[in-house]
Each structure stands twice: as C-alpha cells, then as structure tokens.
Amino acid sequence: MKTLLLPLVLLIFMGFQESHASVKVITGTVTDKTSGQPIPGVIVSTSGSKKYVTTNKDGKYNITVEDSSQQLHFSYIGYKTLTIKIKKSTVINVSLEQDIQTLNEVVTVGYGIQKKMAITGALASATQGIRIRGVGNLNKSYYPADQNTESYASIKENGFQNPFKNPLSTFSIDIDAASYSNVRRFINTGSLPPKDAVRVEEMINYFDYEYAQPKGSAPVNIVTEIADAPWNTKHKLVQIGLQGKKIPTDNLPASNLVFLIDVSGSMSGPNRLPLLVSSFKLLTDQLRPIDKVAIVVYAGTSGLVLPSTAGNDKTKIKDALNALNAGGSTAGGAGIELAYKVAGQNFIKGGNNRVILATDGDFNVGASSDKDMESLIEEKRKSGIFLTVLGYGMGNTKDSKMETLADKGNGNYAYIDNINEARKVLINEFGGTLFTIAKDVKLQVEFNPEKVQAYRLIGYENRLLEDRDFNDDKKDAGEMGAGHTATALYEVIPTGIKSSFTGAVDDLKYQENKKPKTVSNSKEMLTVKLRYKDPDGSSSKLIKEAVTDRSAAFESASNNFRFAASVAEFGMLLRQSDFKQQASFDHVIQTASRAMGTDREGYRSEFIKLAKSAKLMAGDLLSSTQK
C-alpha cells in the first residue's frame, strides 16, 4: 500500500510546485553604451512569446516571464538588438550600442527623403531639422531623462450624496477607454500611474460586457443588476449597463474619413509616428469600396498629403502613410481647420463623416490657449462631422487636451500604446469606434430615500451634468457607437446602515428641524432615465426603467457584474481612493479570475496580470516608504 501511495504523493507535490513557481518578475534599466543615458521606448521581449514591455522615460522596465524562458531581447530603432540569457537573475541592466549602418541609411529634411551621403557633415554634427525616419533630433534623446511633461486633468473623486438633498444624479455617458491602456503602459514599463491618469469609468469601459441587445427601434438597451459591494458587504453595488445595437460591417453606412496626423518633432520615436502609421494601415485594410479617405498632416504648417481616395485603393493610401516623417514645431489649429474643410467637401449625406486625429496632444491652436481649442472643436461639430482622437507616445502625452478634444467634438478617445491596442480599437471594435448610433447620450438616476441612505457614482467625475441639463437638448453629451457597451456603477448605503460616510449635522437653531417625508411605499430602489439623439437628429428621445431592490450576494452575481466590480476596485486602489474601504489587490485578482467569462481576445486575462504586477509594485513602494 505504501509503495502505491508514494508515487501519488510525489505527483501531487510536483504539480503543486509547478503551479506555484511558473513565473517571475525581471526588472532593469536600459542605457546608451556611449553616453550612459537611459533609453525610453526600448522593446523588451522573451523568446517564443508575443508578450513585450517598453522602457519608461528613465529607461526602466518590468516584465513578468515564465520560469522556462531562457532569453530577453532588447530592440530599438537605431540600436543593435541585444539578446541576454536570463539565468537566475531577477535584475538585468543592459547597454545598447548604436547601429551606425542603420542610422546612415536614410534621413529626411522637412517632408522629403534623401540618402545620407547627400548630406554634408558627419553624423555627430547633424544639424537641427535633419531627422532619421521615425527618430527625433540626432543629438538629443527622444525623452530627456529630467523631463516629463505629461499632463492630466485633476480629478476630485465623487463623494456620497444624500437622496433627500440630492435625489438626482446626472451625467454624460463615457465610452472612452484611453485611461486603461495608458495605465497599462505605466505598469508594463515598471511604474504605477499618477492618480489623475486613472479614470475609473474608462478602466471599466475598456472591456466588453455581454448585455442583451436592444429590442425594437431603440439603438440602446438598459441593463441593471444589484448585489453586495465587494469592498464592503454592508453596502450595495448597482450596475447600469448600456448596450448599443450591433450592426454588421457590410450594413454600416459609407464612410468619409480624414486622417489628421501630427507629424511634428514631438512625434518622433518608435511608439509614436511608426506605431501610428502601422495603426492606420490596419484601419485601411478594413475599408470598403464605398468608403473614402483623405490624409491631412500638420507640423509647422499643414497640408493635404492625400486627396479623398476610394477605400479599395489601399496601396495608394498606404504609400501616402509610408511617406510620413516627423519634424518641425506643432501648431494644430490650421490642421484641424483643413481636415474639417476636406471632410466637408466630401460629405456623405446619411453616411459616417469623421475626422480621425492622431497625436500625442503636444500642440496648440492659434493663440495656443486650451479655450481656443475647445471653441474651435465645438464650432466644427455643428457640421455633422464627428471626431475620433487617437493618442500616442509617452513622456509628453497631453492626456487632458486629447480627452477634451474628443468630448467637445462629438467623438471618442483611445490611447494606443502598442499595435495590439491599435488592432482592438480599429479592427475588433471597428463599428463602435467609427460609427455613431446615438449622440448626446445622458443618464439621470433618481434614488428612493426609503431604500437609499446615501449613494456614490464611481468615476465619471469629468462627465457630471447639472440636473436641468438632462432635458436641455442644447447640452452636449457622450456618443455611443455600433455594438458599444457602457457601464456605470453606484455604491449605495441602504437605509438603517451606520456609516462614517453619511456624517451628521447638528439641529438648526433658528429654524424648525423637520424630518423629510417620503410620499410612497415603493419597493423600487431607483429609476434610470436615458436621453439620446439620432446621429443626425436635434431632438432627444427618452428611455426609462424602474429598478426594484432585488440585490443578491456578490458571489452569486453575473460575470459581467463581478468583473466590472473588480476593475472598479483596481482603479480605486491605483487612485488611493478615500472610498476603497476593504479593497485589496488580492481580492481584485481573485474576483477577476472567477469572473472572466468568455475571454476571446485575452483582455481579461491580461487585466489579471496587470493587477498582479501592480500588487508587486505597490508592495515595493509601501516597503520603501516604511524604511
């Protein structure tokens, strides 16, 4: 008997060891072999895997690898690719050597291309204005180590509201997902994101949810669910999901697109213009003969690179993209004016007329004020031409400016940190990204004070509206694309639950202290109202739905609910939220792992890996502050 048990015990032990020692995290710094300066944007990958990370502005990286991985590869335009054996080390610092042959091959002056031998002077004495294809000034690093000019709008987190005093919660829907891919970029390059880079609603809405399709003529369906809040089981969590009607690509209206591309000097570097060009090639492959595309570029001046061209002339479109090079100052106002002019000249009545702006956001408009930029875009949206903003780059990303552009231009905003994200936005979500089915989408939620002591909208801080704006058809709001989902979460403190978040106010001295009265004994917890306009409409339509208090234990909630909650919990942890309560990275990982559902593209499993990496970095940060 003992001889039979021994092999079984060994097999179980070996399986246990294998499942608990399969990955490790390797960190390090990549520098220039000659100057010793850090190199941002270096691609770090493992053999036989599609996974890679890029170094941050300080040349640092952080990559999770399988124990079986043997080598790390370091590659960067203008440098020789370097392969290092991993062995047992968890810290690998490397220096890359410039590839002079590659650097000498082609340079560009302005928008023209010349062989290196036609330029007088040695490489080291290259003058300002001469640029390598896809590379910045030769005598400068792409992102100076002592400079980081990224900017994010300040976010004051939503607090709990008393339904007697504030019975209505009104906001514009947001289907942007730029914050998530930007946060991913920070984590994959070895650092936690700034608090204001974390917009929780965009984190949640990065993921697709399996909501029921709309019935009848309405383009949007409302789906609700209630369960215990995972970070405080005495509280409730309410999920409001919106599902846009799915439309097969062949049935989508004809598109009139203008690619508005930033080719200024700040767009140098492999994760900027070269990645941008690759992204637009993916989009070009999706175009049909009935679609048409024009290309406008801007730097010191703006220009029409490609007149409006049929979507099936893909070679011509790609040749125009391949000819683009970065160089010059950045004044985007003239480029925006020209792009909308070209779109207007080729306007398709009943079609999808859209400008797609691709930039790092480091540009100005006319007198350069952000207010001028907002006014310009608000004026242009009256033409019926929508705007999509694609953000690129790191180190000087102007997130707040790009988000404002998309919001004011009846459009959406995505941040492209790698080619896989470009594929997600421009191929997998082609209809949702480029085809609007409902504009000026607003939500207004009324809470029943008999059931709700206090409520808090999680995220959407920069999308809040005045209650009177809900019925004002002149008030701009968000757009939804074909097949898009949008999700909002409310944390609710039920009546009768003691909470430090509700607070207390002393009785008034000079007025009668009346206790508010309710007028019904309804079982409803809240009512959701939604307003939207047709893409070419000017009058809004109303959908509303009452929600009864049918809450359940968190563990019995749907995959949609639990996964969205885990992303919200992750966002609150990254923001170091005052409302995170018992939230933890371990709980995020556990919840998401059990609620993955159908993960066709691997986005949910990638989220779990990000949460694990963030947990390690947050632990290291806490340890360093305690020393």
C-alpha positions as CSV (number, residue, x, y, z in Angstrom):
1,M,0.0,0.0,0.0
2,K,2.8,2.4,0.9
3,T,4.6,1.7,-2.4
4,L,1.4,2.8,-4.2
5,L,0.9,5.9,-2.2
6,L,4.5,7.2,-2.5
7,P,4.4,7.9,-6.3
8,L,0.9,9.5,-5.9
9,V,2.2,11.9,-3.2
10,L,5.2,12.8,-5.4
11,L,3.0,13.6,-8.4
12,I,0.7,15.8,-6.3
13,F,3.8,17.6,-4.8
14,M,5.3,18.1,-8.2
15,G,2.0,19.5,-9.6
16,F,1.8,21.9,-6.6
17,Q,5.4,23.1,-7.2
18,E,4.7,23.6,-10.9
19,S,1.5,25.7,-10.3
20,H,3.2,27.9,-7.7
21,A,6.5,28.6,-9.4
22,S,5.7,29.3,-13.0
23,V,6.6,33.0,-13.4
24,K,8.9,35.6,-12.1
25,V,9.4,39.4,-12.5
26,I,12.5,40.8,-14.0
27,T,13.4,44.5,-13.7
28,G,16.3,46.6,-15.0
29,T,17.5,49.7,-16.8
30,V,18.5,50.1,-20.5
31,T,21.1,52.8,-21.3
32,D,23.1,54.1,-24.3
33,K,26.5,52.3,-24.4
34,T,28.3,55.5,-25.3
35,S,26.6,58.2,-23.3
36,G,25.3,56.2,-20.4
37,Q,21.9,58.0,-20.8
38,P,18.7,55.9,-20.3
39,I,16.8,55.0,-23.4
40,P,13.0,55.2,-23.2
41,G,10.8,53.1,-25.6
42,V,13.1,50.1,-25.9
43,I,11.1,46.9,-26.6
44,V,11.9,44.1,-24.1
45,S,10.5,40.6,-25.1
46,T,11.1,37.0,-24.3
47,S,11.8,34.2,-26.8
48,G,8.8,32.4,-28.3
49,S,6.3,34.8,-26.7
50,K,4.2,37.7,-28.1
51,K,4.4,39.5,-24.7
52,Y,6.6,42.5,-24.5
53,V,7.0,45.7,-22.5
54,T,8.7,49.0,-23.2
55,T,11.1,51.0,-21.1
56,N,9.8,54.2,-19.4
57,K,11.3,57.7,-19.6
58,D,14.1,56.6,-17.2
59,G,14.9,53.6,-19.3
60,K,13.5,51.2,-16.7
61,Y,11.4,48.1,-17.4
62,N,9.4,45.5,-15.5
63,I,8.5,42.2,-17.2
64,T,6.8,39.0,-16.0
65,V,8.4,35.9,-17.6
66,E,7.8,32.2,-17.4
67,D,10.4,30.3,-15.5
68,S,11.1,28.3,-18.7
69,S,12.1,31.5,-20.6
70,Q,15.8,31.4,-21.5
71,Q,16.4,34.8,-23.1
72,L,15.4,38.5,-23.1
73,H,15.6,40.5,-26.3
74,F,16.2,44.3,-26.3
75,S,15.4,46.1,-29.6
76,Y,15.1,49.8,-30.6
77,I,15.3,51.7,-33.8
78,G,18.9,53.0,-34.4
79,Y,20.4,50.4,-32.0
80,K,21.7,46.9,-32.4
81,T,19.3,44.3,-31.0
82,L,20.7,42.7,-27.9
83,T,19.9,39.2,-26.5
84,I,20.7,38.3,-22.9
85,K,20.4,35.0,-21.1
86,I,18.1,35.2,-18.1
87,K,19.7,32.5,-15.9
88,K,18.6,33.0,-12.2
89,S,18.9,36.8,-12.1
90,T,15.8,39.0,-11.5
91,V,17.6,42.3,-12.2
92,I,19.1,42.7,-15.7
93,N,20.6,46.0,-16.7
94,V,21.9,46.4,-20.3
95,S,23.6,49.0,-22.6
96,L,22.7,49.2,-26.2
97,E,25.2,50.1,-29.0
98,Q,24.1,52.4,-31.8
99,D,23.8,50.8,-35.2
100,I,25.6,53.3,-37.3
101,Q,24.8,51.5,-40.6
102,T,21.0,51.8,-39.9
103,L,21.4,55.4,-38.9
104,N,23.3,56.3,-42.0
105,E,20.8,54.7,-44.4
106,V,18.1,57.4,-44.7
107,V,17.4,60.8,-43.3
108,T,14.7,63.3,-44.0
109,V,14.7,67.0,-44.4
110,G,11.2,68.5,-43.8
111,Y,8.9,66.1,-45.5
112,G,11.5,64.9,-48.2
113,I,13.7,61.9,-48.0
114,Q,17.4,61.9,-49.0
115,K,20.2,59.4,-48.9
116,K,22.7,60.1,-46.1
117,M,25.6,60.5,-48.5
118,A,23.8,63.6,-49.9
119,I,24.0,65.4,-46.6
120,T,27.3,67.1,-45.8
121,G,28.9,66.7,-42.4
122,A,29.4,63.7,-40.1
123,L,26.5,62.0,-38.2
124,A,27.6,63.6,-34.9
125,S,27.3,67.1,-36.4
126,A,23.9,66.7,-37.9
127,T,22.1,70.0,-37.9
128,Q,18.7,70.6,-36.3
129,G,16.0,69.9,-38.9
130,I,17.6,66.8,-40.3
131,R,15.8,63.7,-39.0
132,I,16.0,60.0,-39.3
133,R,12.7,58.4,-40.4
134,G,10.8,57.8,-37.2
135,V,13.6,59.4,-35.0
136,G,14.0,62.8,-33.4
137,N,16.9,65.2,-33.5
138,L,20.1,63.1,-33.8
139,N,21.9,64.9,-31.0
140,K,19.0,64.5,-28.5
141,S,17.4,61.6,-26.8
142,Y,13.7,61.2,-27.5
143,Y,12.6,61.9,-24.0
144,P,15.2,63.7,-21.8
145,A,15.6,61.9,-18.5
146,D,15.0,65.0,-16.5
147,Q,11.8,66.0,-18.4
148,N,8.3,64.6,-18.2
149,T,5.7,66.9,-19.5
150,E,2.7,64.6,-19.5
151,S,-0.4,66.3,-18.2
152,Y,-3.7,65.0,-16.7
153,A,-6.8,66.9,-15.7
154,S,-7.2,67.0,-11.9
155,I,-9.9,64.7,-10.6
156,K,-11.9,65.3,-7.4
157,E,-13.4,62.0,-6.6
158,N,-17.2,61.8,-6.2
159,G,-18.4,61.5,-2.6
160,F,-21.6,60.1,-1.1
161,Q,-24.8,62.1,-1.7
162,N,-27.9,62.3,0.5
163,P,-31.0,61.4,-1.7
164,F,-33.2,63.8,0.4
165,K,-31.0,66.7,-0.6
166,N,-29.7,65.4,-3.9
167,P,-32.2,62.8,-5.3
168,L,-30.9,63.0,-8.8
169,S,-27.5,62.0,-10.3
170,T,-27.0,63.3,-13.9
171,F,-24.0,62.6,-16.1
172,S,-22.9,62.2,-19.7
173,I,-22.2,58.6,-20.8
174,D,-18.5,57.9,-21.5
175,I,-17.4,55.0,-23.7
176,D,-13.7,56.2,-23.9
177,A,-11.2,53.7,-22.8
178,A,-7.9,55.7,-23.1
179,S,-7.2,55.7,-19.4
180,Y,-7.0,51.9,-19.2
181,S,-4.4,51.5,-22.0
182,N,-2.4,54.4,-20.6
183,V,-2.4,52.8,-17.1
184,R,-1.3,49.6,-18.7
185,R,1.6,51.4,-20.3
186,F,2.7,52.7,-17.0
187,I,2.5,49.3,-15.3
188,N,4.2,47.5,-18.2
189,T,7.1,49.9,-18.0
190,G,7.7,49.4,-14.3
191,S,5.8,52.2,-12.5
192,L,2.4,52.9,-11.0
193,P,0.4,55.6,-12.8
194,P,-0.3,59.1,-11.5
195,K,-3.6,59.2,-9.6
196,D,-5.2,61.6,-12.1
197,A,-4.3,59.3,-15.0
198,V,-6.7,56.8,-13.5
199,R,-10.3,57.5,-14.7
200,V,-12.2,54.6,-13.2
201,E,-15.1,54.6,-15.7
202,E,-12.7,54.4,-18.6
203,M,-11.0,51.4,-16.9
204,I,-14.4,49.7,-16.6
205,N,-15.5,50.5,-20.1
206,Y,-12.3,49.2,-21.7
207,F,-13.9,45.8,-21.5
208,D,-16.9,44.4,-23.4
209,Y,-19.8,43.1,-21.4
210,E,-22.4,40.6,-22.6
211,Y,-25.5,42.7,-22.2
212,A,-28.8,41.9,-24.1
213,Q,-29.2,43.6,-27.4
214,P,-31.9,46.4,-27.8
215,K,-35.3,45.4,-28.9
216,G,-37.5,47.4,-31.3
217,S,-36.3,50.6,-32.8
218,A,-34.2,52.0,-29.9
219,P,-30.5,51.9,-30.6
220,V,-29.6,51.4,-26.9
221,N,-30.8,48.9,-24.2
222,I,-30.6,49.5,-20.4
223,V,-29.5,46.5,-18.2
224,T,-29.3,46.7,-14.4
225,E,-28.1,44.5,-11.6
226,I,-27.7,44.9,-7.8
227,A,-25.5,42.9,-5.4
228,D,-23.4,43.4,-2.2
229,A,-20.5,45.7,-2.7
230,P,-17.3,43.6,-2.7
231,W,-15.2,46.0,-0.6
232,N,-18.0,46.5,2.0
233,T,-20.7,43.9,2.1
234,K,-23.0,46.2,4.2
235,H,-23.2,48.4,1.2
236,K,-24.8,47.6,-2.2
237,L,-23.4,48.0,-5.7
238,V,-25.7,48.9,-8.6
239,Q,-24.6,48.3,-12.1
240,I,-26.2,50.2,-15.0
241,G,-25.2,48.8,-18.4
242,L,-26.0,50.2,-21.8
243,Q,-25.7,48.1,-24.9
244,G,-25.5,49.7,-28.4
245,K,-27.2,47.9,-31.3
246,K,-24.7,45.7,-33.2
247,I,-24.6,46.3,-37.0
248,P,-22.8,44.0,-39.4
249,T,-19.9,45.8,-41.1
250,D,-21.4,45.3,-44.5
251,N,-24.5,47.1,-43.4
252,L,-22.8,50.1,-41.9
253,P,-23.2,53.4,-43.9
254,A,-20.5,54.6,-46.2
255,S,-17.6,56.4,-44.5
256,N,-16.0,59.7,-45.4
257,L,-12.8,59.8,-43.3
258,V,-10.0,62.3,-42.9
259,F,-6.8,61.1,-41.2
260,L,-5.4,64.2,-39.4
261,I,-1.9,63.2,-38.4
262,D,0.5,65.1,-36.2
263,V,4.0,64.9,-37.8
264,S,5.7,67.4,-35.6
265,G,9.0,66.8,-33.9
266,S,7.4,65.5,-30.7
267,M,6.0,62.6,-32.7
268,S,9.5,61.1,-33.2
269,G,10.2,57.7,-31.7
270,P,9.1,54.2,-32.4
271,N,6.0,54.3,-30.2
272,R,4.8,57.4,-31.9
273,L,4.8,58.0,-35.7
274,P,5.9,54.5,-36.8
275,L,3.2,52.9,-34.5
276,L,0.7,55.5,-35.8
277,V,1.4,54.6,-39.4
278,S,1.1,50.8,-38.6
279,S,-2.2,51.6,-36.9
280,F,-3.7,53.4,-39.8
281,K,-2.6,50.6,-42.2
282,L,-4.7,48.2,-40.1
283,L,-7.7,50.6,-40.4
284,T,-7.0,50.9,-44.2
285,D,-7.4,47.2,-44.5
286,Q,-11.0,47.4,-43.1
287,L,-12.2,50.0,-45.6
288,R,-14.7,49.0,-48.3
289,P,-15.0,50.4,-51.9
290,I,-17.9,52.7,-50.8
291,D,-15.6,54.3,-48.1
292,K,-13.1,57.1,-48.9
293,V,-10.1,58.5,-47.1
294,A,-8.1,61.7,-47.2
295,I,-4.9,62.4,-45.3
296,V,-4.0,65.8,-43.8
297,V,-0.8,66.4,-41.8
298,Y,0.4,69.3,-39.6
299,A,3.6,70.4,-38.0
300,G,5.0,73.9,-38.6
301,T,2.4,74.1,-41.4
302,S,-0.5,71.9,-42.5
303,G,-1.0,70.2,-45.8
304,L,-3.2,67.7,-47.8
305,V,-1.0,64.6,-48.3
306,L,-3.7,62.5,-49.9
307,P,-6.9,63.8,-51.5
308,S,-10.1,61.9,-50.8
309,T,-9.4,58.3,-52.1
310,A,-11.6,55.2,-52.5
311,G,-11.3,52.7,-49.7
312,N,-10.3,49.9,-52.1
313,D,-7.3,51.8,-53.4
314,K,-5.3,50.5,-50.4
315,T,-1.9,50.7,-52.0
316,K,-2.2,54.4,-52.7
317,I,-3.4,55.1,-49.1
318,K,-0.6,53.0,-47.6
319,D,2.1,54.6,-49.8
320,A,1.0,58.0,-48.5
321,L,1.2,56.8,-44.9
322,N,4.7,55.3,-45.6
323,A,6.0,58.7,-46.8
324,L,5.2,60.5,-43.5
325,N,8.1,61.7,-41.3
326,A,8.3,63.7,-38.1
327,G,9.8,67.1,-37.9
328,G,9.0,70.7,-37.1
329,S,7.1,72.7,-34.5
330,T,3.5,72.0,-33.6
331,A,0.5,74.3,-34.4
332,G,-2.5,72.1,-34.8
333,G,-5.2,74.8,-35.4
334,A,-4.6,75.0,-39.2
335,G,-4.5,71.2,-39.5
336,I,-7.9,70.9,-37.7
337,E,-9.4,73.6,-40.0
338,L,-8.1,71.9,-43.1
339,A,-9.2,68.4,-42.0
340,Y,-12.8,69.6,-41.4
341,K,-12.8,71.5,-44.7
342,V,-11.7,68.4,-46.6
343,A,-14.3,66.3,-44.8
344,G,-17.0,68.9,-45.6
345,Q,-16.1,68.9,-49.3
346,N,-16.6,65.1,-49.4
347,F,-19.5,65.0,-47.1
348,I,-21.8,61.9,-47.4
349,K,-25.4,62.6,-46.5
350,G,-26.6,59.8,-44.2
351,G,-23.0,58.5,-44.0
352,N,-20.3,58.4,-41.4
353,N,-18.4,61.7,-41.8
354,R,-15.4,61.7,-39.4
355,V,-12.0,63.2,-38.7
356,I,-9.6,60.9,-37.0
357,L,-6.9,62.9,-35.2
358,A,-3.7,61.0,-34.2
359,T,-1.3,62.9,-31.9
360,D,0.5,63.0,-28.6
361,G,-1.6,66.0,-27.8
362,D,1.5,68.3,-27.6
363,F,0.2,71.0,-29.9
364,N,-1.5,74.4,-29.7
365,V,-4.3,76.1,-31.7
366,G,-3.8,79.7,-32.9
367,A,-3.0,81.7,-29.8
368,S,-2.4,78.3,-28.1
369,S,-5.0,78.5,-25.3
370,D,-7.0,75.4,-24.5
371,K,-10.1,77.5,-24.5
372,D,-9.4,78.5,-28.2
373,M,-9.1,74.8,-29.0
374,E,-12.4,73.9,-27.3
375,S,-14.2,76.7,-29.1
376,L,-12.8,75.6,-32.4
377,I,-13.9,72.0,-32.0
378,E,-17.3,72.9,-30.6
379,E,-17.9,75.1,-33.7
380,K,-16.8,72.3,-36.1
381,R,-19.1,69.7,-34.6
382,K,-22.1,71.7,-35.8
383,S,-21.1,70.5,-39.4
384,G,-22.3,66.9,-38.6
385,I,-18.7,65.7,-38.8
386,F,-17.6,63.5,-35.8
387,L,-14.2,63.3,-34.2
388,T,-12.1,60.4,-33.1
389,V,-8.9,61.1,-31.2
390,L,-6.1,58.5,-31.0
391,G,-3.3,59.3,-28.5
392,Y,0.3,58.1,-28.9
393,G,3.6,58.4,-27.2
394,M,4.9,58.7,-23.6
395,G,6.9,61.3,-21.7
396,N,4.9,64.3,-23.1
397,T,1.4,62.9,-23.6
398,K,-1.2,65.6,-23.2
399,D,-4.0,63.3,-22.0
400,S,-6.2,66.1,-20.7
401,K,-6.0,68.0,-24.0
402,M,-6.9,64.9,-26.1
403,E,-9.8,64.0,-23.9
404,T,-11.2,67.5,-24.2
405,L,-10.9,67.4,-27.9
406,A,-12.9,64.2,-28.2
407,D,-15.5,65.3,-25.7
408,K,-16.1,68.6,-27.5
409,G,-16.0,67.1,-31.0
410,N,-18.8,64.5,-30.6
411,G,-16.3,61.7,-30.6
412,N,-14.3,59.2,-28.6
413,Y,-10.7,59.0,-27.4
414,A,-8.4,56.0,-27.3
415,Y,-4.7,55.7,-26.3
416,I,-2.6,53.4,-28.5
417,D,0.3,52.0,-26.5
418,N,1.1,49.1,-28.9
419,I,0.0,47.5,-32.1
420,N,-2.3,45.1,-30.2
421,E,-4.3,48.1,-28.9
422,A,-4.5,49.5,-32.4
423,R,-5.9,46.2,-33.5
424,K,-8.5,46.3,-30.7
425,V,-9.6,49.8,-31.4
426,L,-9.5,49.8,-35.2
427,I,-10.4,46.2,-36.1
428,N,-12.1,44.4,-33.3
429,E,-14.2,47.5,-32.3
430,F,-14.3,49.0,-35.8
431,G,-18.0,49.8,-35.7
432,G,-18.1,51.1,-32.2
433,T,-15.0,53.3,-32.8
434,L,-16.1,54.9,-36.1
435,F,-19.9,54.6,-36.4
436,T,-22.1,56.6,-34.1
437,I,-25.6,55.2,-33.5
438,A,-26.6,57.6,-30.7
439,K,-25.3,61.0,-29.8
440,D,-25.6,63.3,-26.7
441,V,-26.4,60.2,-24.5
442,K,-27.2,61.3,-20.9
443,L,-28.2,59.3,-17.9
444,Q,-30.2,60.6,-14.9
445,V,-30.8,58.3,-11.9
446,E,-33.4,59.1,-9.2
447,F,-32.9,57.4,-5.8
448,N,-35.6,56.4,-3.4
449,P,-34.7,57.7,0.1
450,E,-36.8,54.9,1.7
451,K,-34.3,52.4,0.3
452,V,-31.2,54.5,-0.1
453,Q,-29.5,56.4,2.7
454,A,-26.6,57.6,0.5
455,Y,-25.2,56.9,-2.9
456,R,-21.9,57.5,-4.8
457,L,-21.3,57.4,-8.6
458,I,-17.9,55.6,-9.1
459,G,-16.0,57.6,-11.7
460,Y,-17.4,59.9,-14.4
461,E,-16.1,62.9,-12.4
462,N,-15.4,65.0,-15.5
463,R,-18.8,63.9,-17.1
464,L,-21.1,65.3,-14.4
465,L,-24.0,67.4,-15.6
466,E,-26.5,69.8,-13.8
467,D,-29.8,68.1,-13.3
468,R,-31.5,70.6,-15.6
469,D,-29.1,69.7,-18.4
470,F,-30.8,66.3,-18.8
471,N,-33.8,67.8,-20.6
472,D,-31.8,70.5,-22.4
473,D,-31.2,69.3,-26.0
474,K,-28.6,72.0,-26.5
475,K,-26.4,70.5,-23.9
476,D,-23.6,68.3,-25.4
477,A,-23.0,64.8,-24.0
478,G,-21.4,61.5,-25.0
479,E,-21.7,59.3,-28.1
480,M,-22.2,55.6,-28.5
481,G,-21.0,53.5,-31.4
482,A,-22.4,50.4,-33.0
483,G,-22.1,47.5,-30.7
484,H,-20.5,49.6,-27.9
485,T,-21.3,48.9,-24.2
486,A,-21.1,51.5,-21.5
487,T,-21.2,50.7,-17.7
488,A,-21.8,52.9,-14.7
489,L,-21.5,51.7,-11.0
490,Y,-23.1,53.3,-8.0
491,E,-22.2,52.3,-4.4
492,V,-25.3,52.6,-2.2
493,I,-25.6,52.7,1.6
494,P,-29.0,51.2,2.4
495,T,-31.2,52.9,5.0
496,G,-30.6,51.9,8.6
497,I,-26.9,51.1,8.0
498,K,-24.4,53.1,10.2
499,S,-21.6,54.6,8.1
500,S,-18.9,57.1,8.6
501,F,-19.6,58.3,5.1
502,T,-23.0,59.7,5.8
503,G,-21.9,62.1,8.6
504,A,-24.3,64.0,10.9
505,V,-25.4,67.7,11.0
506,D,-26.4,69.5,14.3
507,D,-30.0,70.6,14.6
508,L,-30.7,74.1,13.4
509,K,-31.1,76.8,16.0
510,Y,-33.3,79.3,14.1
511,Q,-35.4,77.0,12.0
512,E,-37.7,74.1,12.7
513,N,-35.9,70.8,12.3
514,K,-38.3,68.9,10.1
515,K,-37.6,65.3,9.2
516,P,-38.1,64.8,5.4
517,K,-41.1,62.6,4.4
518,T,-41.4,60.2,1.6
519,V,-44.6,60.0,-0.5
520,S,-44.7,56.3,-1.4
521,N,-44.0,52.8,-0.1
522,S,-42.4,51.7,-3.3
523,K,-40.1,48.7,-3.5
524,E,-38.1,50.5,-6.1
525,M,-34.5,51.5,-5.2
526,L,-34.1,53.8,-8.2
527,T,-35.2,54.9,-11.6
528,V,-32.9,55.1,-14.6
529,K,-33.7,57.6,-17.3
530,L,-31.7,57.9,-20.6
531,R,-31.8,60.5,-23.3
532,Y,-30.2,60.3,-26.7
533,K,-30.4,61.7,-30.2
534,D,-30.2,60.0,-33.5
535,P,-26.8,60.7,-35.2
536,D,-28.3,63.4,-37.5
537,G,-31.1,64.4,-35.1
538,S,-31.6,67.5,-33.0
539,S,-34.4,66.4,-30.6
540,S,-33.7,63.8,-27.9
541,K,-35.7,60.6,-27.1
542,L,-36.3,59.2,-23.7
543,I,-36.0,55.7,-22.3
544,K,-36.6,55.0,-18.6
545,E,-36.6,51.9,-16.3
546,A,-37.5,51.5,-12.6
547,V,-35.2,49.2,-10.6
548,T,-36.5,47.2,-7.6
549,D,-34.3,46.3,-4.7
550,R,-33.5,42.7,-5.8
551,S,-30.0,42.6,-4.6
552,A,-28.1,39.4,-4.0
553,A,-24.8,38.2,-2.6
554,F,-21.8,39.3,-4.6
555,E,-20.6,35.8,-5.3
556,S,-23.9,35.0,-7.0
557,A,-23.9,38.0,-9.3
558,S,-23.2,37.7,-13.0
559,N,-19.7,37.6,-14.6
560,N,-20.4,41.0,-16.1
561,F,-21.2,42.4,-12.6
562,R,-18.3,40.8,-10.8
563,F,-15.6,41.6,-13.4
564,A,-16.7,45.3,-13.7
565,A,-16.6,45.5,-9.9
566,S,-13.0,44.1,-9.8
567,V,-11.9,46.7,-12.4
568,A,-13.5,49.5,-10.3
569,E,-11.8,48.1,-7.2
570,F,-8.5,48.1,-9.0
571,G,-9.0,51.7,-10.1
572,M,-9.8,52.8,-6.6
573,L,-6.6,51.1,-5.3
574,L,-4.5,52.9,-8.0
575,R,-6.1,56.2,-7.1
576,Q,-5.6,55.5,-3.4
577,S,-9.3,56.4,-3.1
578,D,-10.8,57.6,0.2
579,F,-13.6,55.2,-0.5
580,K,-11.6,51.9,-1.1
581,Q,-12.5,50.6,2.3
582,Q,-11.6,46.8,2.4
583,A,-10.4,46.8,-1.2
584,S,-7.2,44.8,-1.9
585,F,-5.2,43.7,-4.9
586,D,-5.6,40.1,-3.8
587,H,-9.4,40.5,-3.9
588,V,-9.2,42.1,-7.3
589,I,-7.2,39.2,-8.7
590,Q,-9.4,36.6,-7.1
591,T,-12.6,38.2,-8.2
592,A,-11.5,38.8,-11.8
593,S,-10.1,35.3,-12.1
594,R,-13.5,33.8,-11.2
595,A,-15.5,36.2,-13.5
596,M,-13.5,36.0,-16.8
597,G,-16.4,34.5,-18.7
598,T,-15.8,34.3,-22.4
599,D,-12.4,36.0,-22.9
600,R,-12.0,35.6,-26.7
601,E,-9.2,38.2,-27.1
602,G,-7.5,37.7,-23.8
603,Y,-8.1,41.2,-22.5
604,R,-9.5,40.0,-19.1
605,S,-6.6,37.6,-18.5
606,E,-4.2,40.5,-19.3
607,F,-6.0,42.6,-16.7
608,I,-5.3,39.9,-14.1
609,K,-1.6,40.0,-15.0
610,L,-1.6,43.8,-14.7
611,A,-3.2,43.6,-11.2
612,K,-0.5,41.1,-10.2
613,S,2.3,43.4,-11.4
614,A,0.7,46.4,-9.7
615,K,0.4,44.5,-6.5
616,L,4.2,43.8,-6.5
617,M,5.0,47.4,-7.3
618,A,2.6,48.7,-4.6
619,G,4.2,46.4,-2.1
620,D,7.7,47.6,-3.0
621,L,6.5,51.2,-2.7
622,L,5.0,50.6,0.7
623,S,8.2,48.8,1.9
624,S,10.4,51.7,0.7
625,T,8.3,54.3,2.4
626,Q,8.4,52.4,5.7
627,K,12.2,52.2,5.7
